[in-house]
Amino acid sequence: MTTAVLTDFRQRHRGPVIATGDAGYDPARLTFNGMIDRRPELIVRPLDVEDVVSAVSLAGQMDLPVAVRGGGHSVAGHCIGEGGLVVDLRLLRGVTVDPDARTATCGGGSLWEDLDPACLRHGLATPGGTFGDTGVGGLTLGGGIGHLIGLHGLTLDNLVGATAVTAEGEVVRAGEHENPDLFWALRGGGGNFGVVVDLTFRLHPVSRLLGGLLVYPLADAAEVLATWRELMAGAPDNLMCAALITRSALTDQEGAIVSVAYFGEPEEGYEAIQPLMDGAAPVMDGLRPMYYAELQEIFGRMPFGLRNYWSGRFLRELPDELIELTAARFQPEDVRGTILLEPLYGAAKRVAPEATAFAGREASYNATFINTWIGPTEDEGNIELARSYSSALAPWAIGGGYINYASESVGDGLETEYGAERFARLREIKRRYDPENRFRFNHNISPD
């Protein structure tokens, strides 16, 4: 990029503009996954929609691909693109709540720790993830599995509208009655269709609940998973439990863990999860009455800069054979990592599969091997550990994996993830809004 072009752009773009020679360049390109070391041509931080339009227009003028950074939490590192222009939305984090209409609108760079508190002041929330420093936009565009999935569905099921800047620099509003094709694609198609600069959500009342973690010995993992499976098979919408098996590479923590979120009277919650107390005994019982804001912090935070590789599959069932296979992954003492099992049930299952672009609606579970470590010399072994578990899930899998957690797609192309019919529709919409594939730093839906 010539000095003249960059100088002219700086005069038009009011937010920070960070070029390769600038002092803040290296910190600006850091992302969640320490394995990612990409060098974009330019990083821009818009102050408003006009700045986003200016940035996307410059990318078109210079024939640069565009990456979009929201919270920067992408395990695949899609928020930073080699040799491209990064639209870094971290300054677009404003939140407006309408408690009477029970809606909230947030900027495209908002984190859940921005959106949740603003809504909770009115006793309201929308389904989010489980980490406060995750970006709202990225989570929503790919799905959104969290504590409220049973009662209110995925995060994207509660999106009522969004504003996007397309590859041509056009500002487009998407909703059920306005550009409905784009609205359908945004709900599950990821960041393929433009820079999403704001999102509007439906809100729901939340009050005190029973929440926390139950931790069991790692040796009891198979029994705990079987109990959890039977509990969730008949669970009411207001009970959400996820299961994990973990042996951390960073701490001395290990065990089988069940997260509990019962939206109702705590006494009723204890009765609902009694099967988790009747078998293997937890070595730590962290359950207590709490508010939703506390529930959203029960997993703590995952620091930026560690090396990550995640791989998994959507599952149609979780038979005993698969439970035994999952528990056996941690029998070798040198195995480190976490296997996360999440149920897909309740309100999320009552949405028709064709209603959104989200590809996991027909599944009953999402299983993911989450691998995090420090040293680059350990990359090859840790990547293979996650991939091998994901591959072993194939007999019970439906399609591919959950793109929000995926370091890379399961198949050679995203048709594996989305299925032929859904993928064909996504490609048609991609051709309309981004025919040159300007937005390709993502789980990419190529227009070709």
Phi, psi and chi 1 to 4 in degrees:
 res  aa     phi    psi   chi1   chi2   chi3   chi4
   1 MET       -  128.3 -175.0  176.4  -59.8      -
   2 THR   -72.4  157.6   66.2      -      -      -
   3 THR   -61.6  -36.9  -59.0      -      -      -
   4 ALA   -65.4  -43.9      -      -      -      -
   5 VAL   -63.3  -45.1  169.9      -      -      -
   6 LEU   -64.6  -40.9 -177.0   57.8      -      -
   7 THR   -63.2  -43.3  -61.0      -      -      -
   8 ASP   -63.2  -40.5  176.5   68.3      -      -
   9 PHE   -66.5  -41.5  178.0   68.3      -      -
  10 ARG   -59.9  -30.1  -70.6 -175.1 -168.7  -85.2
  11 GLN   -74.5  -23.8  -67.4  173.5  -12.5      -
  12 ARG   -96.1  -27.7  -69.0 -177.8  -74.3  111.7
  13 HIS   -98.6  116.4 -170.4  -77.7      -      -
  14 ARG   -80.9  -22.5  -72.1  167.9  -65.8  161.1
  15 GLY   -81.5  172.5      -      -      -      -
  16 PRO   -58.6  139.8  -24.4   34.3      -      -
  17 VAL  -123.1  119.4  176.4      -      -      -
  18 ILE  -118.3  113.0  -54.2  166.5      -      -
  19 ALA  -100.1  170.8      -      -      -      -
  20 THR   -59.1  -30.0   53.5      -      -      -
  21 GLY   -90.2   -1.1      -      -      -      -
  22 ASP   -79.8  153.0  -66.5  -15.1      -      -
  23 ALA   -61.3  -33.6      -      -      -      -
  24 GLY   -89.3    9.3      -      -      -      -
  25 TYR   -64.9  -50.1  176.5   75.9      -      -
  26 ASP   -63.8  -46.2  -77.8  -26.6      -      -
  27 PRO   -60.6  -33.8  -23.0   33.0      -      -
  28 ALA   -69.9  -24.5      -      -      -      -
  29 ARG   -95.4    0.3   66.8 -172.1 -178.0   88.8
  30 LEU   -69.9  146.0  -66.8  178.3      -      -
  31 THR  -138.7  179.9 -178.2      -      -      -
  32 PHE   -56.1  -44.8  170.8   72.3      -      -
  33 ASN   -90.0  115.0 -168.4  -15.4      -      -
  34 GLY   -66.6  -11.0      -      -      -      -
  35 MET   -75.3  -16.5  -66.6  179.8   68.8      -
  36 ILE   -86.6  121.5  -53.5  -57.7      -      -
  37 ASP  -136.1   75.1 -176.2   19.8      -      -
  38 ARG  -110.4  149.2  -62.1  178.7 -174.7  144.3
  39 ARG  -119.8   95.3  -57.9 -175.2   66.9   83.8
  40 PRO   -72.4  159.7   24.3  -31.4      -      -
  41 GLU   -69.6  -37.2 -178.9   80.5    8.9      -
  42 LEU  -155.3  141.7 -162.7   65.9      -      -
  43 ILE  -121.5  123.7  -58.4  169.5      -      -
  44 VAL  -121.4  143.5  -58.6      -      -      -
  45 ARG  -120.9   92.8  -68.6  178.8  177.9  161.0
  46 PRO   -64.8  150.4  -18.2   31.1      -      -
  47 LEU   -95.5  -20.3  -64.5 -178.2      -      -
  48 ASP  -161.1 -176.6   51.6   25.4      -      -
  49 VAL   -63.4  -37.3  177.5      -      -      -
  50 GLU   -61.4  -38.0  -72.9   73.1   18.9      -
  51 ASP   -64.7  -38.5  -88.6   -2.8      -      -
  52 VAL   -63.6  -44.4  174.9      -      -      -
  53 VAL   -59.1  -43.3  171.5      -      -      -
  54 SER   -61.6  -41.7  177.2      -      -      -
  55 ALA   -67.3  -45.3      -      -      -      -
  56 VAL   -66.0  -36.9  172.8      -      -      -
  57 SER   -64.4  -40.1  -61.5      -      -      -
  58 LEU   -62.4  -41.1  175.4   67.5      -      -
  59 ALA   -59.3  -40.7      -      -      -      -
  60 GLY   -66.0  -42.3      -      -      -      -
  61 GLN   -61.9  -39.4  174.3 -170.2  -19.5      -
  62 MET   -96.3    3.0  -58.7  -55.7  -62.6      -
  63 ASP    55.9   48.2 -165.4   25.0      -      -
  64 LEU  -105.8  138.0  -65.7  174.5      -      -
  65 PRO   -70.6  157.4   26.0  -32.3      -      -
  66 VAL  -119.0  129.8  177.8      -      -      -
  67 ALA  -107.5  148.8      -      -      -      -
  68 VAL  -120.1  124.4 -177.6      -      -      -
  69 ARG  -107.4  121.0 -173.8 -166.8 -168.8  -82.2
  70 GLY   -99.5  -95.0      -      -      -      -
  71 GLY   -84.5  -11.6      -      -      -      -
  72 GLY    74.4   15.2      -      -      -      -
  73 HIS   -92.8    7.3 -140.0  -77.0      -      -
  74 SER   -63.1  119.3  165.6      -      -      -
  75 VAL   -66.1  -27.2   69.0      -      -      -
  76 ALA   -82.6   -6.1      -      -      -      -
  77 GLY    73.4   23.9      -      -      -      -
  78 HIS   -67.1  -15.1  -70.1  150.6      -      -
  79 CYS   -77.1   -6.6   52.4      -      -      -
  80 ILE  -128.2  125.5  -63.7  -68.0      -      -
  81 GLY  -118.1  131.6      -      -      -      -
  82 GLU   -61.8  124.5 -177.7   70.6   29.8      -
  83 GLY    70.4   13.2      -      -      -      -
  84 GLY  -112.5 -167.7      -      -      -      -
  85 LEU  -108.2  127.8 -176.0  148.1      -      -
  86 VAL  -100.8  121.2  176.6      -      -      -
  87 VAL   -93.2  101.2  179.5      -      -      -
  88 ASP   -94.5  110.1 -177.4  -18.4      -      -
  89 LEU   -90.5   14.8  -61.4  175.6      -      -
  90 ARG   -63.5  -15.1   71.2  179.7   70.0 -166.9
  91 LEU   -91.9   -4.5  -59.5 -178.2      -      -
  92 LEU  -101.5   76.7  -63.1 -178.2      -      -
  93 ARG  -125.9   19.0  -66.3  171.9   60.9  175.7
  94 GLY   -69.8  148.2      -      -      -      -
  95 VAL  -131.2  131.3  176.6      -      -      -
  96 THR  -123.5  127.4  -57.3      -      -      -
  97 VAL  -114.5  133.2  179.0      -      -      -
  98 ASP  -111.1   94.9 -175.2  -23.0      -      -
  99 PRO   -66.0  -26.9   22.2  -31.0      -      -
 100 ASP   -72.7  -43.1  -63.8  -36.1      -      -
 101 ALA   -82.3  -10.9      -      -      -      -
 102 ARG    56.0   53.6  -70.4 -173.9  178.3  174.7
 103 THR  -135.2  157.7   60.7      -      -      -
 104 ALA  -140.7  140.8      -      -      -      -
 105 THR  -120.1  131.8  -61.0      -      -      -
 106 CYS  -130.2  156.6   66.2      -      -      -
 107 GLY   -70.3  159.0      -      -      -      -
 108 GLY   -65.2  -17.8      -      -      -      -
 109 GLY   -97.5    6.0      -      -      -      -
 110 SER   -64.3  145.0  -62.2      -      -      -
 111 LEU  -101.0  163.9  -50.2 -179.0      -      -
 112 TRP   -64.3  -26.5  -73.4  100.0      -      -
 113 GLU   -73.8  -10.4   64.5 -171.7   16.7      -
 114 ASP   -87.0  -46.6  -59.2  -42.1      -      -
 115 LEU   -76.7  -46.7  179.9   59.4      -      -
 116 ASP   -58.1  -52.0  -81.1  -21.0      -      -
 117 PRO   -59.6  -38.8  -24.0   35.0      -      -
 118 ALA   -62.3  -36.3      -      -      -      -
 119 CYS   -78.5  -39.2  -60.1      -      -      -
 120 LEU   -68.0  -22.4  -71.0  169.4      -      -
 121 ARG   -60.9  -21.7  -67.0 -172.8 -174.6  100.1
 122 HIS  -105.4   10.9  -56.5  -79.1      -      -
 123 GLY    71.4   28.0      -      -      -      -
 124 LEU  -127.4  158.3  -59.3  168.7      -      -
 125 ALA  -159.5  160.4      -      -      -      -
 126 THR  -118.5  151.2 -161.5      -      -      -
 127 PRO   -58.6  127.0  -26.4   35.9      -      -
 128 GLY  -125.6 -164.6      -      -      -      -
 129 GLY   -86.2 -147.7      -      -      -      -
 130 THR  -128.8   12.7   52.3      -      -      -
 131 PHE  -130.7  125.8  -68.5   94.5      -      -
 132 GLY   -67.1  -22.7      -      -      -      -
 133 ASP   -93.9   10.3   57.9  -12.2      -      -
 134 THR   -77.7  143.6  -58.0      -      -      -
 135 GLY   -72.1  136.9      -      -      -      -
 136 VAL   -64.6  -45.2  174.2      -      -      -
 137 GLY   -62.6  -51.4      -      -      -      -
 138 GLY   -60.5  -44.2      -      -      -      -
 139 LEU   -61.6  -43.9 -175.7   84.6      -      -
 140 THR   -66.1  -44.5  -56.5      -      -      -
 141 LEU   -66.5  -23.0  -60.4  179.5      -      -
 142 GLY  -101.9  -12.0      -      -      -      -
 143 GLY   152.5  -93.5      -      -      -      -
 144 GLY   107.4   79.6      -      -      -      -
 145 ILE   -99.3  122.2  -60.6  172.9      -      -
 146 GLY  -153.4 -166.6      -      -      -      -
 147 HIS   -66.2  -23.7  -62.0  -62.9      -      -
 148 LEU   -98.0   13.1  -73.8  166.4      -      -
 149 ILE   -61.2  -37.6 -173.7  173.9      -      -
 150 GLY   -68.4  -43.8      -      -      -      -
 151 LEU   -77.0  -40.4  -80.6  171.3      -      -
 152 HIS  -132.7    6.8  -55.3  -58.7      -      -
 153 GLY    86.7 -165.9      -      -      -      -
 154 LEU   -72.5  163.5  -58.6  164.3      -      -
 155 THR   -56.6  -45.4  -54.6      -      -      -
 156 LEU   -66.8  -20.4   59.6   77.0      -      -
 157 ASP   -70.5  -16.3  -66.2  -28.6      -      -
 158 ASN  -107.4    4.1  -66.9  -88.7      -      -
 159 LEU   -77.0  124.8 -175.4   69.4      -      -
 160 VAL  -108.7  -11.3  -63.5      -      -      -
 161 GLY  -176.1  157.1      -      -      -      -
 162 ALA  -153.5  153.8      -      -      -      -
 163 THR  -114.4  129.5  -56.3      -      -      -
 164 ALA  -126.8  146.4      -      -      -      -
 165 VAL  -101.5  117.9  176.8      -      -      -
 166 THR   -81.0  176.2   71.0      -      -      -
 167 ALA   -60.9  -26.0      -      -      -      -
 168 GLU   -85.9    1.9  -63.5  -62.8  -38.9      -
 169 GLY    81.0   14.6      -      -      -      -
 170 GLU   -85.9  136.4 -177.6 -177.2    2.6      -
 171 VAL   -90.9  117.7 -179.3      -      -      -
 172 VAL  -124.2  132.3  178.8      -      -      -
 173 ARG   -96.3  136.0 -174.9   66.4 -178.4  170.5
 174 ALA  -125.4  132.6      -      -      -      -
 175 GLY  -163.4 -174.3      -      -      -      -
 176 GLU   -58.7  -33.0  -72.8  -71.5   -4.4      -
 177 HIS  -116.0    8.9  -54.9  -66.0      -      -
 178 GLU  -139.9  114.2 -167.4  173.0    6.7      -
 179 ASN    48.9   55.4  -62.7  -59.7      -      -
 180 PRO   -62.1  -26.6   22.6  -33.0      -      -
 181 ASP   -65.1  -43.4   58.2  -20.8      -      -
 182 LEU   -65.6  -40.6  179.1   59.6      -      -
 183 PHE   -60.5  -42.2 -173.7   53.4      -      -
 184 TRP   -60.6  -45.6  177.4   86.8      -      -
 185 ALA   -69.2  -36.8      -      -      -      -
 186 LEU   -62.8  -28.6  -70.1  175.9      -      -
 187 ARG   -87.7   72.7  -69.2  174.3  -65.3  161.6
 188 GLY   126.9  -17.7      -      -      -      -
 189 GLY   -88.3    3.3      -      -      -      -
 190 GLY    69.7 -158.4      -      -      -      -
 191 GLY   -90.1   37.2      -      -      -      -
 192 ASN   -82.1  -12.1  -86.1  -79.9      -      -
 193 PHE  -117.5    0.9  -52.1   98.0      -      -
 194 GLY   148.6 -177.1      -      -      -      -
 195 VAL   -91.8  113.0 -176.9      -      -      -
 196 VAL   -83.2  113.1  176.1      -      -      -
 197 VAL   -97.2  -17.4  -67.2      -      -      -
 198 ASP  -155.9  156.6   66.7   52.4      -      -
 199 LEU  -138.4  138.1  -52.9   98.1      -      -
 200 THR  -116.5  130.3  -59.8      -      -      -
 201 PHE  -120.3  151.4  -65.3   95.9      -      -
 202 ARG   -79.6  136.3 -176.6 -177.1  -53.9  110.0
 203 LEU  -110.7  158.0  -56.5  179.2      -      -
 204 HIS  -136.5  147.7  -50.6  -85.4      -      -
 205 PRO   -65.2  137.7  -19.1   31.3      -      -
 206 VAL  -134.7  145.3  -69.3      -      -      -
 207 SER  -137.8 -158.0   56.3      -      -      -
 208 ARG   -62.9  150.2  -75.9 -128.9  -57.0  176.1
 209 LEU  -147.9  172.3   54.8   99.7      -      -
 210 LEU  -101.1  122.3  176.6   69.6      -      -
 211 GLY  -146.7  167.0      -      -      -      -
 212 GLY   139.0 -169.4      -      -      -      -
 213 LEU  -119.6  140.6  -58.9  176.3      -      -
 214 LEU  -109.6  127.1  -64.1  170.6      -      -
 215 VAL  -116.2  128.6 -178.2      -      -      -
 216 TYR  -118.9  160.9  -58.0   82.6      -      -
 217 PRO   -60.5  144.8  -21.9   32.6      -      -
 218 LEU   -59.6  -31.0 -169.6   57.3      -      -
 219 ALA   -63.6  -22.2      -      -      -      -
 220 ASP   -95.9   12.8  -67.2  -27.9      -      -
 221 ALA   -57.4  -46.5      -      -      -      -
 222 ALA   -62.3  -42.9      -      -      -      -
 223 GLU   -64.8  -42.8  179.5 -176.5  -10.2      -
 224 VAL   -63.9  -43.9  171.5      -      -      -
 225 LEU   -63.2  -39.7  -69.8 -176.1      -      -
 226 ALA   -64.8  -41.7      -      -      -      -
 227 THR   -64.3  -44.1  -58.7      -      -      -
 228 TRP   -61.2  -43.1  166.9   78.8      -      -
 229 ARG   -58.9  -46.7  175.8 -168.1   61.8 -169.0
 230 GLU   -67.1  -36.6  -61.5  -52.1  -45.4      -
 231 LEU   -63.0  -46.9  175.3   66.4      -      -
 232 MET   -75.2  -21.5  -67.5  -49.4  -62.5      -
 233 ALA   -62.0  -30.6      -      -      -      -
 234 GLY  -118.2   20.5      -      -      -      -
 235 ALA   -72.5  141.4      -      -      -      -
 236 PRO   -71.7  163.6   27.8  -34.1      -      -
 237 ASP   -58.6  -29.0  -69.8   -4.5      -      -
 238 ASN   -87.6    9.1   63.2  -26.0      -      -
 239 LEU  -117.3  118.5  173.2   63.0      -      -
 240 MET  -122.0  121.9  168.4   56.5  177.8      -
 241 CYS  -130.2  132.6  -61.8      -      -      -
 242 ALA  -112.7  156.9      -      -      -      -
 243 ALA  -123.8  144.1      -      -      -      -
 244 LEU  -136.9  147.2  -53.4   88.6      -      -
 245 ILE  -119.8  131.4  -54.2  176.4      -      -
 246 THR  -145.2  145.4 -173.5      -      -      -
 247 ARG  -140.8  105.1 -176.4 -172.1  -74.1  125.7
 248 SER   -73.1  141.3  174.3      -      -      -
 249 ALA   -83.5   -9.1      -      -      -      -
 250 LEU  -108.8  -25.6  -50.2  174.2      -      -
 251 THR  -133.5 -174.9   69.1      -      -      -
 252 ASP   -94.4   12.4   59.0   -0.8      -      -
 253 GLN   -72.9  134.5 -178.5 -172.6   37.1      -
 254 GLU  -152.8  157.3   69.8  170.4   37.0      -
 255 GLY   149.1  177.7      -      -      -      -
 256 ALA  -100.8  131.5      -      -      -      -
 257 ILE  -126.8  137.5  -58.3  172.6      -      -
 258 VAL  -121.8  123.1  176.9      -      -      -
 259 SER   -87.1  141.7   68.2      -      -      -
 260 VAL  -123.6  132.3  173.8      -      -      -
 261 ALA  -140.0  106.2      -      -      -      -
 262 TYR  -113.1  115.0 -178.4   85.1      -      -
 263 PHE   -90.9   90.1  -64.1   88.7      -      -
 264 GLY   168.7 -165.7      -      -      -      -
 265 GLU   -65.0  132.9  -68.1  -61.6  -36.0      -
 266 PRO   -55.2  -37.0  -29.0   36.7      -      -
 267 GLU   -62.4  -40.6  -64.5   77.9   10.7      -
 268 GLU   -67.7  -33.2  -63.8  173.6   -0.3      -
 269 GLY   -64.3  -42.8      -      -      -      -
 270 TYR   -60.8  -38.5  -80.6  111.3      -      -
 271 GLU   -65.7  -40.0  -68.4 -179.7   12.3      -
 272 ALA   -64.9  -31.8      -      -      -      -
 273 ILE  -104.2   16.8   56.7   96.7      -      -
 274 GLN   -54.8  -37.2 -170.0   59.1   43.3      -
 275 PRO   -55.7  -28.6  -28.4   36.4      -      -
 276 LEU   -72.2  -13.5  -66.0  171.2      -      -
 277 MET  -102.7  -16.7  -56.8  -63.6 -167.0      -
 278 ASP   -83.9  -22.5  -71.1  -18.9      -      -
 279 GLY  -100.3 -119.3      -      -      -      -
 280 ALA   -58.3  137.3      -      -      -      -
 281 ALA   -87.1  129.7      -      -      -      -
 282 PRO   -67.7  142.9   21.9  -29.4      -      -
 283 VAL   -87.3  -13.4  -65.0      -      -      -
 284 MET  -144.4  127.8 -170.9 -163.8   82.2      -
 285 ASP  -114.7  102.9  179.8   -9.5      -      -
 286 GLY  -100.7   17.1      -      -      -      -
 287 LEU   -76.2  140.3  -57.1 -171.2      -      -
 288 ARG  -166.7  160.5   60.4 -177.9  175.0   83.1
 289 PRO   -64.2  137.1  -21.7   33.9      -      -
 290 MET  -155.6  172.8   61.1  176.6   60.8      -
 291 TYR   -99.4  165.2  -71.7   96.0      -      -
 292 TYR   -58.7  -36.2 -174.6   72.7      -      -
 293 ALA   -60.6  -37.8      -      -      -      -
 294 GLU   -70.5  -39.0  -64.2  177.0  -85.6      -
 295 LEU   -57.7  -38.7  178.2   68.1      -      -
 296 GLN   -69.3   -5.8  -70.2  -65.1   82.0      -
 297 GLU  -113.4    7.4  -65.2  -68.5  -24.7      -
 298 ILE   -68.6  -20.8   62.5  172.3      -      -
 299 PHE   -93.9    1.2  -70.2  112.5      -      -
 300 GLY    69.8 -149.6      -      -      -      -
 301 ARG  -129.5  148.7  -62.0  -70.0  174.8   93.4
 302 MET  -100.9  115.5  -64.7 -177.7   70.7      -
 303 PRO   -64.2  145.2   11.3  -15.0      -      -
 304 PHE   -70.4  149.0  -84.2   50.9      -      -
 305 GLY   101.3  -12.6      -      -      -      -
 306 LEU   -76.0  160.8  -62.2  173.3      -      -
 307 ARG   -86.2  132.7  -55.3  178.8   81.9   80.3
 308 ASN  -133.7  141.9  -76.3  -95.4      -      -
 309 TYR  -146.1  122.5 -170.2   90.7      -      -
 310 TRP  -122.3  141.2  -59.3   12.2      -      -
 311 SER  -152.4  140.8 -174.2      -      -      -
 312 GLY  -166.1 -173.3      -      -      -      -
 313 ARG  -146.7  151.5  -57.9  -69.5  -70.9  -90.1
 314 PHE   -77.2  140.0  -74.8  121.0      -      -
 315 LEU  -121.2  139.7  -55.2  173.9      -      -
 316 ARG   -81.6  -22.2   64.3  175.0  178.1  -87.6
 317 GLU  -156.3  169.1   58.6 -178.1  -19.1      -
 318 LEU  -134.4   74.4 -171.9   64.2      -      -
 319 PRO   -73.5  168.6   27.7  -33.7      -      -
 320 ASP   -55.2  -39.6  -69.0  -16.1      -      -
 321 GLU   -59.3  -40.6 -179.4 -176.8   -4.2      -
 322 LEU   -72.4  -36.9 -179.1   47.5      -      -
 323 ILE   -61.2  -45.2  -74.5  177.5      -      -
 324 GLU   -63.5  -41.3  -65.9  -68.4  -19.4      -
 325 LEU   -61.5  -41.7  180.0  153.3      -      -
 326 THR   -66.3  -46.9  -61.8      -      -      -
 327 ALA   -63.6  -36.6      -      -      -      -
 328 ALA   -67.3  -19.1      -      -      -      -
 329 ARG   -58.9  -27.7  -73.9  -80.4  148.4  168.7
 330 PHE  -103.9    9.6  -70.2   91.3      -      -
 331 GLN   -67.0  -41.4  -73.4  179.2   -1.3      -
 332 PRO   -63.8  131.0  -21.4   33.2      -      -
 333 GLU   -64.2  -23.2  -69.8  -68.6  -29.0      -
 334 ASP   -88.5   -2.1   60.9  -21.3      -      -
 335 VAL   -77.7  129.8  171.1      -      -      -
 336 ARG  -125.1  148.4  -61.9  -69.3 -174.6  -90.0
 337 GLY   142.7 -172.4      -      -      -      -
 338 THR  -138.9  134.1  -62.6      -      -      -
 339 ILE  -106.8  121.8  -67.2  175.2      -      -
 340 LEU  -107.8  128.2  170.1   63.2      -      -
 341 LEU  -118.4  123.8  -61.7  170.2      -      -
 342 GLU  -124.4  135.1  -61.2  167.3  -60.5      -
 343 PRO   -82.4  145.7   31.9  -33.5      -      -
 344 LEU  -113.6  109.5  -65.5  159.9      -      -
 345 TYR  -157.9 -177.0   73.5  110.5      -      -
 346 GLY    60.8 -135.5      -      -      -      -
 347 ALA   -59.1  -33.9      -      -      -      -
 348 ALA   -64.5  -31.4      -      -      -      -
 349 LYS   -84.0  -14.9  -66.7  -75.8  -79.6 -174.2
 350 ARG   -87.9   -3.6  -67.9 -167.7  -73.4  -88.7
 351 VAL   -85.3  132.0  175.5      -      -      -
 352 ALA   -61.1  138.0      -      -      -      -
 353 PRO   -55.4  -32.8  -25.8   34.4      -      -
 354 GLU   -84.6   -3.5   66.7  -85.6    8.8      -
 355 ALA   -71.5  -28.1      -      -      -      -
 356 THR  -135.6  171.9   68.7      -      -      -
 357 ALA   -81.5   -6.5      -      -      -      -
 358 PHE   -58.6  132.6  178.0   69.9      -      -
 359 ALA   -98.6   -1.0      -      -      -      -
 360 GLY  -105.8   14.2      -      -      -      -
 361 ARG   -62.8  -31.9 -162.9   78.7   67.0  177.7
 362 GLU   -80.7  -10.6  -62.8   93.0  -24.4      -
 363 ALA   -79.9  161.5      -      -      -      -
 364 SER  -105.0  -21.8  -62.9      -      -      -
 365 TYR  -144.2  156.7  -57.4   93.0      -      -
 366 ASN  -119.5  125.0  177.8   48.6      -      -
 367 ALA  -117.4  131.0      -      -      -      -
 368 THR  -140.4  131.7  -52.1      -      -      -
 369 PHE   -91.2  117.8 -162.7  109.4      -      -
 370 ILE  -106.1  114.0  -62.4  171.5      -      -
 371 ASN  -117.5  126.7 -141.7  -13.4      -      -
 372 THR  -134.8  131.8  -56.0      -      -      -
 373 TRP  -151.7 -176.5   64.7   98.4      -      -
 374 ILE  -111.6  -49.5  -63.7  174.1      -      -
 375 GLY   -88.6  136.5      -      -      -      -
 376 PRO   -64.5  -22.1   18.2  -29.1      -      -
 377 THR   -68.8  -14.6   58.7      -      -      -
 378 GLU   -95.6    2.5  -56.8  169.7   47.0      -
 379 ASP   -57.3  -53.6  -71.9   -2.4      -      -
 380 GLU   -60.0  -47.2 -175.8  176.6   -9.0      -
 381 GLY   -66.2  -39.6      -      -      -      -
 382 ASN   -72.4  -35.6  -78.7  -53.0      -      -
 383 ILE   -64.4  -44.6  -69.6  171.2      -      -
 384 GLU   -64.4  -35.0  177.3   54.5   30.5      -
 385 LEU   -61.1  -45.0 -167.0   61.3      -      -
 386 ALA   -69.2  -43.7      -      -      -      -
 387 ARG   -63.4  -39.5  -75.9  176.9  175.4  169.2
 388 SER   -66.7  -36.8   65.0      -      -      -
 389 TYR   -66.5  -45.1  176.1   71.1      -      -
 390 SER   -59.0  -42.4 -177.6      -      -      -
 391 SER   -63.8  -36.5  -63.8      -      -      -
 392 ALA   -66.9  -17.1      -      -      -      -
 393 LEU   -80.6   -8.7  -59.9  175.3      -      -
 394 ALA   -51.6  -41.4      -      -      -      -
 395 PRO   -61.4  -21.6  -24.1   34.9      -      -
 396 TRP  -113.3    5.7  -54.6  -79.5      -      -
 397 ALA   -85.3  151.4      -      -      -      -
 398 ILE  -115.2  112.6  -65.7  179.2      -      -
 399 GLY    64.1 -134.4      -      -      -      -
 400 GLY  -107.1 -139.6      -      -      -      -
 401 GLY  -113.8  177.7      -      -      -      -
 402 TYR   -79.8  113.4  178.0   35.5      -      -
 403 ILE   -63.5  -25.9   63.6  169.8      -      -
 404 ASN   -65.5  -25.1  -83.7   -6.1      -      -
 405 TYR  -104.1   -3.1  -66.7  172.6      -      -
 406 ALA   -90.4  126.6      -      -      -      -
 407 SER   -70.4  -31.8  -69.8      -      -      -
 408 GLU  -156.3  163.5   56.2 -172.8  -10.0      -
 409 SER   -70.8  156.6   59.2      -      -      -
 410 VAL   -69.6  -45.7  170.4      -      -      -
 411 GLY   -98.8 -175.5      -      -      -      -
 412 ASP   -70.1  -26.0  -67.7  -26.0      -      -
 413 GLY  -139.9  167.1      -      -      -      -
 414 LEU   -74.1   -3.9  -75.5  179.2      -      -
 415 GLU   -60.8  -30.7 -174.1  171.5  -37.2      -
 416 THR   -61.4  -41.3  -55.1      -      -      -
 417 GLU   -72.9  -43.4  -95.4   65.7   19.3      -
 418 TYR   -97.7  -20.0  -73.4  103.4      -      -
 419 GLY    85.4  153.4      -      -      -      -
 420 ALA   -61.1  -46.2      -      -      -      -
 421 GLU   -69.0  -46.0 -175.0  174.8  -19.6      -
 422 ARG   -65.7  -40.7 -173.3 -178.3  -72.5  111.9
 423 PHE   -65.0  -39.7 -174.9   61.5      -      -
 424 ALA   -62.2  -40.9      -      -      -      -
 425 ARG   -66.7  -40.5 -176.2  177.0  177.0 -173.4
 426 LEU   -62.6  -40.2  -77.0  165.6      -      -
 427 ARG   -65.3  -37.9  -72.1 -175.9   67.3 -177.2
 428 GLU   -62.5  -42.0  179.9 -176.1  -16.9      -
 429 ILE   -70.7  -36.7  -63.1  168.6      -      -
 430 LYS   -60.0  -43.3  175.3   75.1  168.4 -179.3
 431 ARG   -60.4  -33.7  -68.7 -172.7 -168.3  104.7
 432 ARG   -74.4  -41.0 -165.3  175.9  -44.9  155.5
 433 TYR  -100.9  -20.3  -70.8   97.0      -      -
 434 ASP  -149.4   66.1 -174.8   16.8      -      -
 435 PRO   -64.2  -24.8   22.8  -33.4      -      -
 436 GLU   -96.4    6.9  -63.6 -178.4   -2.5      -
 437 ASN    57.5   43.4 -155.2   14.2      -      -
 438 ARG   -60.7  -39.5 -174.2   79.1   58.7 -160.7
 439 PHE   -93.5   88.7  -62.7   98.1      -      -
 440 ARG  -124.7    1.5   56.1  179.5  178.4  -93.3
 441 PHE   -87.8   79.9  -62.7  115.6      -      -
 442 ASN  -170.2 -176.5   41.7   48.7      -      -
 443 HIS   -73.8   95.1  -70.8  -65.8      -      -
 444 ASN   -79.1  130.8 -167.5 -123.7      -      -
 445 ILE  -101.1   97.3  -61.7  164.4      -      -
 446 SER   -72.3  138.2  173.0      -      -      -
 447 PRO   -74.0  -13.4   26.8  -33.8      -      -
 448 ASP   -79.2      -  -60.9  -30.3      -      -
